[in-house]
Amino acid sequence: MQDVISVLVADDSMPVHQLFRDALQDEKPKGRRSTTLVHALNGAECLEALERGVDMAFVDIHMPELSGLEALWGARSRGNKTFVAVMSGRRSQRCVNLARQLDAYELLLKPFRAEDILCVLKTYRRVSTPLHVLLVDDSSTFRRIMRKVLDKSIFRLKVDEAGEGAAALSNCEATRYDVVFLDCNMPGVNGLDTLVRLRAQNPDIKIVMISSEHDPRREREALRLGAVAFLYKPFFPGEIDAVLHQALGMRAPQLATDACVGDFAVKIHGRTIAVAHQKTGHLYEYVWFPDPPHLRLPKVRPNPMAEIAPDNNRGDAEWAAVIELRNARLINAARAGLRNL
């Protein structure tokens, strides 16, 4: 592992560069890798720095000569995979969409604070350090599918597999895992029993329960027994990333959550929350609760004219609903997970 992280700051405002100097000067790594700053004052210098190579970058969208997005596009088109947060003094849906297409991790709106900078830096340190993951499911087909989903995560995941609860217990006794994805429905030692026994072995282990069957009572029981989240099959890389942020105590990027909500029109009527997908017209309705699972009694009203099936957007609809409930302070943000049916 390298000792120093190179951080590019690309912005035509000198006060912004000073903010980064102050933020990183006050940071005390405590055994972690220290940082060094690389400065760029326009888009051309930004592109040059990206092509020379930096570990992570904060890039202002609006800069002279080349815009930050143009510089980032130029680097990405040459295969550059630098971890990037973009910065802007104003917000537009076009910039949000372009930032997502260019694989930016976060959008920081000015004026932001030193703690926002350090939060992104903390994320980079975490995602650049391998996480040891155990995937437990009795279906080899699902494990193969799940591996493909995990491979698309922004986190560097080293994945081991187990086909049953007893094997999971044996693996966790021999190896210390950061996160375990554990299926509920398995022969022999079932998922909940395995959860209890794994936590008895290691109370600090992060366990995400997974299931293809919607059972609110079982989900509540899993969360009560110490699972950090509950996911329903099928799920997508964005959901994996959100759950890993939650499990590791990290703030999820606003760029991802806002983009998800932007695809939907969400309305809360008393205890009912309705989520309409803007492009297809599919409507997803839930009864919401302050305690997990937050979304219950799902009802789908499909648009028969849509070419895309409603199940394709179901996960994002649930995510949008939970985010809206969290933003409205109707549920506890610390416990608001995804796919909470």
Secondary structure as a PSIPRED ss2 file (coil, helix, strand):
# PSIPRED VFORMAT (PSIPRED V4.0)

   1 M C   1.000  0.000  0.000
   2 Q C   1.000  0.000  0.000
   3 D C   1.000  0.000  0.000
   4 V E   0.000  0.000  1.000
   5 I E   0.000  0.000  1.000
   6 S E   0.000  0.000  1.000
   7 V E   0.000  0.000  1.000
   8 L E   0.000  0.000  1.000
   9 V E   0.000  0.000  1.000
  10 A E   0.000  0.000  1.000
  11 D C   1.000  0.000  0.000
  12 D C   1.000  0.000  0.000
  13 S C   1.000  0.000  0.000
  14 M H   0.000  1.000  0.000
  15 P H   0.000  1.000  0.000
  16 V H   0.000  1.000  0.000
  17 H H   0.000  1.000  0.000
  18 Q H   0.000  1.000  0.000
  19 L H   0.000  1.000  0.000
  20 F H   0.000  1.000  0.000
  21 R H   0.000  1.000  0.000
  22 D H   0.000  1.000  0.000
  23 A H   0.000  1.000  0.000
  24 L H   0.000  1.000  0.000
  25 Q H   0.000  1.000  0.000
  26 D H   0.000  1.000  0.000
  27 E C   1.000  0.000  0.000
  28 K C   1.000  0.000  0.000
  29 P C   1.000  0.000  0.000
  30 K C   1.000  0.000  0.000
  31 G C   1.000  0.000  0.000
  32 R C   1.000  0.000  0.000
  33 R C   1.000  0.000  0.000
  34 S E   0.000  0.000  1.000
  35 T E   0.000  0.000  1.000
  36 T E   0.000  0.000  1.000
  37 L E   0.000  0.000  1.000
  38 V E   0.000  0.000  1.000
  39 H E   0.000  0.000  1.000
  40 A E   0.000  0.000  1.000
  41 L C   1.000  0.000  0.000
  42 N C   1.000  0.000  0.000
  43 G H   0.000  1.000  0.000
  44 A H   0.000  1.000  0.000
  45 E H   0.000  1.000  0.000
  46 C H   0.000  1.000  0.000
  47 L H   0.000  1.000  0.000
  48 E H   0.000  1.000  0.000
  49 A H   0.000  1.000  0.000
  50 L H   0.000  1.000  0.000
  51 E H   0.000  1.000  0.000
  52 R H   0.000  1.000  0.000
  53 G C   1.000  0.000  0.000
  54 V C   1.000  0.000  0.000
  55 D C   1.000  0.000  0.000
  56 M E   0.000  0.000  1.000
  57 A E   0.000  0.000  1.000
  58 F E   0.000  0.000  1.000
  59 V E   0.000  0.000  1.000
  60 D E   0.000  0.000  1.000
  61 I C   1.000  0.000  0.000
  62 H C   1.000  0.000  0.000
  63 M C   1.000  0.000  0.000
  64 P C   1.000  0.000  0.000
  65 E C   1.000  0.000  0.000
  66 L C   1.000  0.000  0.000
  67 S C   1.000  0.000  0.000
  68 G H   0.000  1.000  0.000
  69 L H   0.000  1.000  0.000
  70 E H   0.000  1.000  0.000
  71 A H   0.000  1.000  0.000
  72 L H   0.000  1.000  0.000
  73 W H   0.000  1.000  0.000
  74 G H   0.000  1.000  0.000
  75 A H   0.000  1.000  0.000
  76 R H   0.000  1.000  0.000
  77 S H   0.000  1.000  0.000
  78 R C   1.000  0.000  0.000
  79 G C   1.000  0.000  0.000
  80 N C   1.000  0.000  0.000
  81 K C   1.000  0.000  0.000
  82 T C   1.000  0.000  0.000
  83 F E   0.000  0.000  1.000
  84 V E   0.000  0.000  1.000
  85 A E   0.000  0.000  1.000
  86 V E   0.000  0.000  1.000
  87 M E   0.000  0.000  1.000
  88 S E   0.000  0.000  1.000
  89 G C   1.000  0.000  0.000
  90 R C   1.000  0.000  0.000
  91 R C   1.000  0.000  0.000
  92 S C   1.000  0.000  0.000
  93 Q H   0.000  1.000  0.000
  94 R H   0.000  1.000  0.000
  95 C H   0.000  1.000  0.000
  96 V H   0.000  1.000  0.000
  97 N H   0.000  1.000  0.000
  98 L H   0.000  1.000  0.000
  99 A H   0.000  1.000  0.000
 100 R H   0.000  1.000  0.000
 101 Q H   0.000  1.000  0.000
 102 L C   1.000  0.000  0.000
 103 D C   1.000  0.000  0.000
 104 A C   1.000  0.000  0.000
 105 Y C   1.000  0.000  0.000
 106 E E   0.000  0.000  1.000
 107 L E   0.000  0.000  1.000
 108 L E   0.000  0.000  1.000
 109 L E   0.000  0.000  1.000
 110 K C   1.000  0.000  0.000
 111 P C   1.000  0.000  0.000
 112 F C   1.000  0.000  0.000
 113 R C   1.000  0.000  0.000
 114 A H   0.000  1.000  0.000
 115 E H   0.000  1.000  0.000
 116 D H   0.000  1.000  0.000
 117 I H   0.000  1.000  0.000
 118 L H   0.000  1.000  0.000
 119 C H   0.000  1.000  0.000
 120 V H   0.000  1.000  0.000
 121 L H   0.000  1.000  0.000
 122 K H   0.000  1.000  0.000
 123 T H   0.000  1.000  0.000
 124 Y H   0.000  1.000  0.000
 125 R H   0.000  1.000  0.000
 126 R H   0.000  1.000  0.000
 127 V H   0.000  1.000  0.000
 128 S C   1.000  0.000  0.000
 129 T C   1.000  0.000  0.000
 130 P C   1.000  0.000  0.000
 131 L E   0.000  0.000  1.000
 132 H E   0.000  0.000  1.000
 133 V E   0.000  0.000  1.000
 134 L E   0.000  0.000  1.000
 135 L E   0.000  0.000  1.000
 136 V E   0.000  0.000  1.000
 137 D C   1.000  0.000  0.000
 138 D C   1.000  0.000  0.000
 139 S C   1.000  0.000  0.000
 140 S H   0.000  1.000  0.000
 141 T H   0.000  1.000  0.000
 142 F H   0.000  1.000  0.000
 143 R H   0.000  1.000  0.000
 144 R H   0.000  1.000  0.000
 145 I H   0.000  1.000  0.000
 146 M H   0.000  1.000  0.000
 147 R H   0.000  1.000  0.000
 148 K H   0.000  1.000  0.000
 149 V H   0.000  1.000  0.000
 150 L H   0.000  1.000  0.000
 151 D H   0.000  1.000  0.000
 152 K C   1.000  0.000  0.000
 153 S C   1.000  0.000  0.000
 154 I C   1.000  0.000  0.000
 155 F C   1.000  0.000  0.000
 156 R C   1.000  0.000  0.000
 157 L E   0.000  0.000  1.000
 158 K E   0.000  0.000  1.000
 159 V E   0.000  0.000  1.000
 160 D E   0.000  0.000  1.000
 161 E E   0.000  0.000  1.000
 162 A E   0.000  0.000  1.000
 163 G C   1.000  0.000  0.000
 164 E C   1.000  0.000  0.000
 165 G H   0.000  1.000  0.000
 166 A H   0.000  1.000  0.000
 167 A H   0.000  1.000  0.000
 168 A H   0.000  1.000  0.000
 169 L H   0.000  1.000  0.000
 170 S H   0.000  1.000  0.000
 171 N H   0.000  1.000  0.000
 172 C H   0.000  1.000  0.000
 173 E H   0.000  1.000  0.000
 174 A H   0.000  1.000  0.000
 175 T C   1.000  0.000  0.000
 176 R C   1.000  0.000  0.000
 177 Y C   1.000  0.000  0.000
 178 D C   1.000  0.000  0.000
 179 V E   0.000  0.000  1.000
 180 V E   0.000  0.000  1.000
 181 F E   0.000  0.000  1.000
 182 L E   0.000  0.000  1.000
 183 D E   0.000  0.000  1.000
 184 C C   1.000  0.000  0.000
 185 N C   1.000  0.000  0.000
 186 M C   1.000  0.000  0.000
 187 P C   1.000  0.000  0.000
 188 G C   1.000  0.000  0.000
 189 V C   1.000  0.000  0.000
 190 N C   1.000  0.000  0.000
 191 G H   0.000  1.000  0.000
 192 L H   0.000  1.000  0.000
 193 D H   0.000  1.000  0.000
 194 T H   0.000  1.000  0.000
 195 L H   0.000  1.000  0.000
 196 V H   0.000  1.000  0.000
 197 R H   0.000  1.000  0.000
 198 L H   0.000  1.000  0.000
 199 R H   0.000  1.000  0.000
 200 A H   0.000  1.000  0.000
 201 Q H   0.000  1.000  0.000
 202 N C   1.000  0.000  0.000
 203 P C   1.000  0.000  0.000
 204 D C   1.000  0.000  0.000
 205 I C   1.000  0.000  0.000
 206 K E   0.000  0.000  1.000
 207 I E   0.000  0.000  1.000
 208 V E   0.000  0.000  1.000
 209 M E   0.000  0.000  1.000
 210 I E   0.000  0.000  1.000
 211 S E   0.000  0.000  1.000
 212 S C   1.000  0.000  0.000
 213 E C   1.000  0.000  0.000
 214 H C   1.000  0.000  0.000
 215 D C   1.000  0.000  0.000
 216 P H   0.000  1.000  0.000
 217 R H   0.000  1.000  0.000
 218 R H   0.000  1.000  0.000
 219 E H   0.000  1.000  0.000
 220 R H   0.000  1.000  0.000
 221 E H   0.000  1.000  0.000
 222 A H   0.000  1.000  0.000
 223 L H   0.000  1.000  0.000
 224 R H   0.000  1.000  0.000
 225 L C   1.000  0.000  0.000
 226 G C   1.000  0.000  0.000
 227 A C   1.000  0.000  0.000
 228 V C   1.000  0.000  0.000
 229 A E   0.000  0.000  1.000
 230 F E   0.000  0.000  1.000
 231 L E   0.000  0.000  1.000
 232 Y E   0.000  0.000  1.000
 233 K C   1.000  0.000  0.000
 234 P C   1.000  0.000  0.000
 235 F C   1.000  0.000  0.000
 236 F C   1.000  0.000  0.000
 237 P H   0.000  1.000  0.000
 238 G H   0.000  1.000  0.000
 239 E H   0.000  1.000  0.000
 240 I H   0.000  1.000  0.000
 241 D H   0.000  1.000  0.000
 242 A H   0.000  1.000  0.000
 243 V H   0.000  1.000  0.000
 244 L H   0.000  1.000  0.000
 245 H H   0.000  1.000  0.000
 246 Q H   0.000  1.000  0.000
 247 A H   0.000  1.000  0.000
 248 L C   1.000  0.000  0.000
 249 G C   1.000  0.000  0.000
 250 M C   1.000  0.000  0.000
 251 R C   1.000  0.000  0.000
 252 A C   1.000  0.000  0.000
 253 P C   1.000  0.000  0.000
 254 Q H   0.000  1.000  0.000
 255 L H   0.000  1.000  0.000
 256 A H   0.000  1.000  0.000
 257 T H   0.000  1.000  0.000
 258 D H   0.000  1.000  0.000
 259 A H   0.000  1.000  0.000
 260 C H   0.000  1.000  0.000
 261 V H   0.000  1.000  0.000
 262 G H   0.000  1.000  0.000
 263 D C   1.000  0.000  0.000
 264 F E   0.000  0.000  1.000
 265 A E   0.000  0.000  1.000
 266 V E   0.000  0.000  1.000
 267 K E   0.000  0.000  1.000
 268 I E   0.000  0.000  1.000
 269 H E   0.000  0.000  1.000
 270 G C   1.000  0.000  0.000
 271 R C   1.000  0.000  0.000
 272 T E   0.000  0.000  1.000
 273 I E   0.000  0.000  1.000
 274 A E   0.000  0.000  1.000
 275 V E   0.000  0.000  1.000
 276 A E   0.000  0.000  1.000
 277 H E   0.000  0.000  1.000
 278 Q C   1.000  0.000  0.000
 279 K C   1.000  0.000  0.000
 280 T C   1.000  0.000  0.000
 281 G C   1.000  0.000  0.000
 282 H C   1.000  0.000  0.000
 283 L E   0.000  0.000  1.000
 284 Y E   0.000  0.000  1.000
 285 E E   0.000  0.000  1.000
 286 Y E   0.000  0.000  1.000
 287 V E   0.000  0.000  1.000
 288 W E   0.000  0.000  1.000
 289 F C   1.000  0.000  0.000
 290 P C   1.000  0.000  0.000
 291 D C   1.000  0.000  0.000
 292 P C   1.000  0.000  0.000
 293 P C   1.000  0.000  0.000
 294 H C   1.000  0.000  0.000
 295 L E   0.000  0.000  1.000
 296 R E   0.000  0.000  1.000
 297 L E   0.000  0.000  1.000
 298 P E   0.000  0.000  1.000
 299 K E   0.000  0.000  1.000
 300 V E   0.000  0.000  1.000
 301 R E   0.000  0.000  1.000
 302 P C   1.000  0.000  0.000
 303 N C   1.000  0.000  0.000
 304 P C   1.000  0.000  0.000
 305 M C   1.000  0.000  0.000
 306 A C   1.000  0.000  0.000
 307 E C   1.000  0.000  0.000
 308 I C   1.000  0.000  0.000
 309 A C   1.000  0.000  0.000
 310 P H   0.000  1.000  0.000
 311 D H   0.000  1.000  0.000
 312 N H   0.000  1.000  0.000
 313 N H   0.000  1.000  0.000
 314 R H   0.000  1.000  0.000
 315 G H   0.000  1.000  0.000
 316 D H   0.000  1.000  0.000
 317 A H   0.000  1.000  0.000
 318 E H   0.000  1.000  0.000
 319 W H   0.000  1.000  0.000
 320 A H   0.000  1.000  0.000
 321 A H   0.000  1.000  0.000
 322 V H   0.000  1.000  0.000
 323 I H   0.000  1.000  0.000
 324 E H   0.000  1.000  0.000
 325 L H   0.000  1.000  0.000
 326 R H   0.000  1.000  0.000
 327 N H   0.000  1.000  0.000
 328 A C   1.000  0.000  0.000
 329 R C   1.000  0.000  0.000
 330 L C   1.000  0.000  0.000
 331 I C   1.000  0.000  0.000
 332 N C   1.000  0.000  0.000
 333 A H   0.000  1.000  0.000
 334 A H   0.000  1.000  0.000
 335 R H   0.000  1.000  0.000
 336 A C   1.000  0.000  0.000
 337 G C   1.000  0.000  0.000
 338 L C   1.000  0.000  0.000
 339 R C   1.000  0.000  0.000
 340 N C   1.000  0.000  0.000
 341 L C   1.000  0.000  0.000
